[in-house]
Amino acid sequence: MSPRQFRELANEHRKDVYSALLNGHGGDEGKLFISLWRSCESSPEYEFSDDEDIEDENFHETDEYILNNSTPEKSKAYQWITEGCYPYNV
């Protein structure tokens, strides 16, 4: 499958996937956001931003911390979710 075909397929089913993910989190956008945010924590590319005042390198973000300690990245990601996970163009 070409990248273009993949994008077309993803866009064709985006609303259904979004709805299923949201329903799987009880219809709560905050829970979906937390789940997606946590999915990057184990990634080797994940690093706390300078905006996050973390002194302990073994710190694990709680749900409350994720939702209540805003960074530009978190704000943009949360907005993306609340707007229906529109196609992201790099």
Secondary structure, 3 states (H helix, E strand, C coil): CCHHHHHHHHHHHHHHHHHHHHHHCCCCHHHHHHHHHHCCCCCCCCCCCCCCCCCCCCCCCCHHHHHHCCCHHHHHHHHHHHCCCCCCCC
